[in-house]
Every structure is written in structure tokens, then in C-alpha cells.
Amino acid sequence: MSEGNPHPVNSSQLLHLVFGGELETLSGNTFRDLSKLDIVGIFPNYASAEKAWKAKAQATVDNAHMRYFIVHMHRFLDPT
């Protein structure tokens, strides 16, 4: 633990969430149906998250409304 931060993030474990779903419009980020979100998983680093994101994005390339995102969870855990 470091002073000033009781919950430090382990630098070797920078968690990333990969998820996606069908958007209402091509220019927005509003999902058509939240119950159909595809939660791909939580990954220990950006490289593995990007690999999963890319695989899902390529698998759904025929659906222009389908989008996958990478969320940097470690930034929420330690916003500094």
C-alpha cells in the first residue's frame, strides 16, 4: 500500500473489460437492447483485451451496428 491510496493497483494487473452489442445508430453509443450485451470478459492487460476485442469485432464485421469496446477498469480502481 502506498500513502494516500489505501487501494493501490498492481501494475502487473491492469484490468480491462471487453464488451459489445448492437447500437441503435452508427454514429452513437446507445445499445438497442441492454439485455443482449455480450460481456466477453475481463483481461489482466491491454494486449490480451485487444486480442479478444479484435476477434469479436472481426467475427461481427457483417453487422455494421455491432460494436465492441475496451474499458480500462484499472483507471476506475485508481483514477490517479
N, CA, C and O of each residue as an XYZ file, in Angstrom:
320
protein
N       0.830     -1.189      0.000
C       0.000      0.000      0.000
C       0.869      1.245      0.000
O       1.913      1.302      0.649
N       0.410      2.232     -0.741
C       1.148      3.483     -0.748
C       0.396      4.501      0.095
O      -0.817      4.403      0.279
N       1.137      5.482      0.603
C       0.492      6.535      1.379
C      -0.465      7.303      0.501
O      -0.165      7.590     -0.658
N      -1.632      7.640      1.060
C      -2.602      8.415      0.308
C      -3.523      7.578     -0.549
O      -4.566      8.074     -0.975
N      -3.187      6.334     -0.821
C      -4.042      5.467     -1.616
C      -4.156      4.117     -0.922
O      -3.241      3.299     -1.023
N      -5.253      3.865     -0.220
C      -5.389      2.607      0.511
C      -5.636      1.394     -0.382
O      -5.583      0.258      0.091
N      -5.907      1.624     -1.673
C      -6.188      0.529     -2.604
C      -5.339      0.650     -3.861
O      -5.878      0.942     -4.929
N      -4.046      0.439     -3.772
C      -3.199      0.590     -4.963
C      -3.484     -0.494     -5.994
O      -3.878     -1.609     -5.654
N      -3.280     -0.148     -7.245
C      -3.452     -1.095     -8.339
C      -2.112     -1.764     -8.611
O      -1.090     -1.091     -8.747
N      -2.122     -3.077     -8.688
C      -0.931     -3.839     -9.023
C      -0.598     -3.549    -10.488
O      -1.402     -3.841    -11.373
N       0.574     -2.979    -10.749
C       0.920     -2.578    -12.116
C       1.007     -3.755    -13.080
O       0.936     -3.557    -14.293
N       1.160     -4.972    -12.570
C       1.200     -6.130    -13.452
C      -0.203     -6.666    -13.730
O      -0.366     -7.646    -14.458
N      -1.216     -6.018    -13.147
C      -2.595     -6.463    -13.331
C      -3.471     -5.249    -13.610
O      -4.212     -4.790    -12.741
N      -3.378     -4.742    -14.818
C      -4.177     -3.589    -15.226
C      -5.422     -4.112    -15.938
O      -5.405     -4.351    -17.145
N      -6.504     -4.285    -15.176
C      -7.704     -4.945    -15.682
C      -8.403     -4.158    -16.781
O      -8.509     -2.933    -16.727
N      -8.877     -4.902    -17.783
C      -9.620     -4.342    -18.915
C     -10.838     -5.213    -19.182
O     -10.745     -6.440    -19.196
N     -11.981     -4.568    -19.394
C     -13.231     -5.249    -19.712
C     -13.499     -5.110    -21.206
O     -13.368     -4.022    -21.767
N     -13.873     -6.208    -21.846
C     -14.257     -6.182    -23.254
C     -15.731     -6.571    -23.330
O     -16.134     -7.618    -22.823
N     -16.529     -5.716    -23.968
C     -17.949     -5.995    -24.132
C     -18.445     -5.340    -25.406
O     -17.772     -4.486    -25.984
N     -19.616     -5.744    -25.832
C     -20.174     -5.153    -27.043
C     -21.643     -5.443    -27.175
O     -22.246     -6.139    -26.358
N     -22.201     -4.889    -28.229
C     -23.606     -5.088    -28.510
C     -24.001     -4.318    -29.751
O     -23.192     -3.621    -30.364
N     -25.254     -4.460    -30.100
C     -25.765     -3.786    -31.290
C     -26.214     -2.372    -30.933
O     -26.985     -2.175    -29.994
N     -25.729     -1.401    -31.684
C     -26.056      0.001    -31.431
C     -27.319      0.411    -32.180
O     -27.662     -0.164    -33.212
N     -28.006      1.423    -31.636
C     -29.203      1.951    -32.301
C     -28.855      2.656    -33.610
O     -29.551      2.501    -34.613
N     -27.766      3.438    -33.589
C     -27.330      4.159    -34.790
C     -25.833      3.964    -34.979
O     -25.113      3.644    -34.033
N     -25.382      4.156    -36.190
C     -23.951      4.010    -36.480
C     -23.104      5.104    -35.846
O     -21.911      4.912    -35.612
N     -23.715      6.247    -35.570
C     -22.942      7.379    -35.043
C     -23.029      7.527    -33.528
O     -22.432      8.447    -32.970
N     -23.757      6.644    -32.852
C     -23.929      6.789    -31.415
C     -23.333      5.636    -30.630
O     -22.725      4.724    -31.189
N     -23.523      5.699    -29.317
C     -23.070      4.638    -28.418
C     -24.215      4.108    -27.568
O     -23.985      3.608    -26.467
N     -25.444      4.210    -28.063
C     -26.607      3.707    -27.340
C     -26.956      2.324    -27.874
O     -27.152      2.144    -29.076
N     -27.031      1.353    -26.977
C     -27.304     -0.019    -27.377
C     -28.795     -0.237    -27.605
O     -29.631      0.345    -26.913
N     -29.119     -1.077    -28.578
C     -30.521     -1.396    -28.892
C     -31.192     -2.159    -27.753
O     -32.341     -1.878    -27.412
N     -30.489     -3.112    -27.171
C     -31.086     -3.966    -26.144
C     -30.009     -4.335    -25.126
O     -29.141     -5.165    -25.396
N     -30.080     -3.703    -23.949
C     -29.063     -3.952    -22.922
C     -29.042     -5.403    -22.450
O     -28.007     -5.888    -21.993
N     -30.163     -6.095    -22.555
C     -30.205     -7.495    -22.124
C     -29.416     -8.408    -23.063
O     -29.149     -9.563    -22.731
N     -29.046     -7.888    -24.238
C     -28.296     -8.684    -25.209
C     -26.829     -8.269    -25.311
O     -26.149     -8.645    -26.266
N     -26.331     -7.498    -24.338
C     -24.913     -7.145    -24.359
C     -24.062     -8.406    -24.272
O     -24.396     -9.348    -23.553
N     -22.986     -8.411    -24.995
C     -22.047     -9.531    -24.992
C     -20.869     -9.142    -24.103
O     -20.027     -8.337    -24.500
N     -20.812     -9.712    -22.904
C     -19.699     -9.471    -21.995
C     -18.640    -10.514    -22.336
O     -18.768    -11.682    -21.969
N     -17.606    -10.088    -23.034
C     -16.571    -11.012    -23.500
C     -15.725    -11.478    -22.328
O     -15.436    -12.668    -22.199
N     -15.324    -10.534    -21.463
C     -14.539    -10.919    -20.296
C     -13.701     -9.791    -19.747
O     -13.669     -8.686    -20.288
N     -13.023    -10.100    -18.656
C     -12.090     -9.173    -18.010
C     -10.698     -9.752    -18.206
O     -10.466    -10.938    -17.972
N      -9.777     -8.900    -18.638
C      -8.438     -9.340    -19.004
C      -7.380     -8.626    -18.160
O      -7.598     -7.490    -17.739
N      -6.247     -9.267    -17.909
C      -5.239     -8.718    -17.000
C      -4.372     -7.606    -17.589
O      -3.613     -6.963    -16.863
N      -4.480     -7.376    -18.894
C      -3.666     -6.327    -19.518
C      -4.312     -5.912    -20.843
O      -5.198     -6.592    -21.360
N      -3.850     -4.792    -21.372
C      -4.442     -4.258    -22.597
C      -4.217     -5.184    -23.790
O      -5.108     -5.343    -24.625
N      -3.055     -5.786    -23.875
C      -2.739     -6.637    -25.029
C      -3.713     -7.805    -25.156
O      -4.180     -8.095    -26.257
N      -4.023     -8.470    -24.066
C      -4.951     -9.598    -24.130
C      -6.382     -9.113    -24.367
O      -7.158     -9.792    -25.040
N      -6.738     -7.947    -23.824
C      -8.065     -7.372    -24.077
C      -8.207     -6.992    -25.544
O      -9.246     -7.235    -26.157
N      -7.171     -6.403    -26.097
C      -7.214     -6.002    -27.503
C      -7.348     -7.216    -28.417
O      -8.054     -7.159    -29.424
N      -6.685     -8.295    -28.078
C      -6.779     -9.529    -28.874
C      -8.221    -10.053    -28.872
O      -8.741    -10.448    -29.916
N      -8.865    -10.055    -27.697
C     -10.262    -10.510    -27.594
C     -11.195     -9.553    -28.326
O     -12.113     -9.990    -29.021
N     -10.965     -8.248    -28.172
C     -11.773     -7.234    -28.849
C     -11.693     -7.415    -30.364
O     -12.710     -7.400    -31.057
N     -10.492     -7.584    -30.857
C     -10.287     -7.720    -32.301
C     -10.980     -8.960    -32.845
O     -11.576     -8.914    -33.921
N     -10.910    -10.064    -32.119
C     -11.553    -11.304    -32.558
C     -13.068    -11.127    -32.635
O     -13.698    -11.558    -33.600
N     -13.651    -10.493    -31.618
C     -15.103    -10.266    -31.613
C     -15.504     -9.277    -32.707
O     -16.507     -9.483    -33.392
N     -14.735     -8.217    -32.873
C     -15.042     -7.217    -33.898
C     -14.985     -7.837    -35.291
O     -15.846     -7.564    -36.127
N     -13.986     -8.659    -35.542
C     -13.874     -9.299    -36.845
C     -14.965    -10.330    -37.074
O     -15.408    -10.521    -38.207
N     -15.406    -11.001    -36.010
C     -16.451    -12.020    -36.140
C     -17.815    -11.406    -36.437
O     -18.707    -12.085    -36.946
N     -17.977    -10.125    -36.122
C     -19.271     -9.467    -36.325
C     -19.197     -8.381    -37.394
O     -20.049     -7.495    -37.438
N     -18.202     -8.445    -38.239
C     -17.967     -7.402    -39.240
C     -19.139     -7.229    -40.210
O     -19.303     -6.153    -40.785
N     -19.944     -8.256    -40.399
C     -21.080     -8.165    -41.317
C     -22.242     -7.354    -40.760
O     -23.141     -6.973    -41.509
N     -22.238     -7.085    -39.466
C     -23.292     -6.289    -38.833
C     -22.708     -4.929    -38.477
O     -21.993     -4.798    -37.483
N     -23.007     -3.923    -39.278
C     -22.425     -2.588    -39.087
C     -22.810     -1.963    -37.755
O     -22.100     -1.086    -37.262
N     -23.915     -2.392    -37.164
C     -24.362     -1.819    -35.893
C     -23.719     -2.469    -34.673
O     -23.871     -1.976    -33.555
N     -23.008     -3.562    -34.876
C     -22.377     -4.275    -33.770
C     -21.049     -3.627    -33.443
O     -20.209     -3.444    -34.324
N     -20.854     -3.277    -32.170
C     -19.605     -2.640    -31.742
C     -19.104     -3.273    -30.449
O     -19.884     -3.628    -29.565
N     -17.807     -3.401    -30.366
C     -17.159     -3.893    -29.146
C     -16.250     -2.804    -28.609
O     -15.687     -2.011    -29.364
N     -16.118     -2.781    -27.284
C     -15.363     -1.740    -26.598
C     -14.410     -2.359    -25.591
O     -14.635     -3.459    -25.085
N     -13.339     -1.627    -25.314
C     -12.411     -1.985    -24.238
C     -12.532     -0.902    -23.177
O     -12.358      0.283    -23.461
N     -12.829     -1.320    -21.951
C     -12.930     -0.396    -20.816
C     -11.702     -0.604    -19.943
O     -11.396     -1.728    -19.544
N     -11.010      0.468    -19.653
C      -9.819      0.422    -18.798
C     -10.268      0.427    -17.341
O     -10.318      1.481    -16.707
N     -10.591     -0.744    -16.814
C     -11.117     -0.853    -15.451
C     -10.115     -0.354    -14.413
O     -10.510      0.185    -13.379
N      -8.830     -0.531    -14.681
C      -7.817     -0.114    -13.715
C      -7.866      1.384    -13.470
O      -7.461      1.843    -12.402
N      -8.350      2.154    -14.428
C      -8.477      3.600    -14.246
C      -9.579      3.945    -13.258
O      -9.501      4.958    -12.563
N     -10.612      3.101    -13.192
C     -11.682      3.299    -12.209
C     -11.226      2.898    -10.817
O     -11.649      3.487     -9.822
N     -10.354      1.886    -10.749
C      -9.866      1.422     -9.468
C      -8.868      2.389     -8.851
O      -8.788      2.518     -7.630
N      -8.111      3.062     -9.698
C      -7.110      4.036     -9.232
C      -7.077      5.199    -10.224
O      -6.228      5.230    -11.114
N      -7.997      6.155    -10.074
C      -8.114      7.243    -11.051
C      -6.928      8.201    -11.103
O      -6.864      9.047    -11.995
N      -5.992      8.085    -10.170
C      -4.820      8.957    -10.204
C      -3.857      8.388    -11.186
O      -2.782      8.950    -11.394
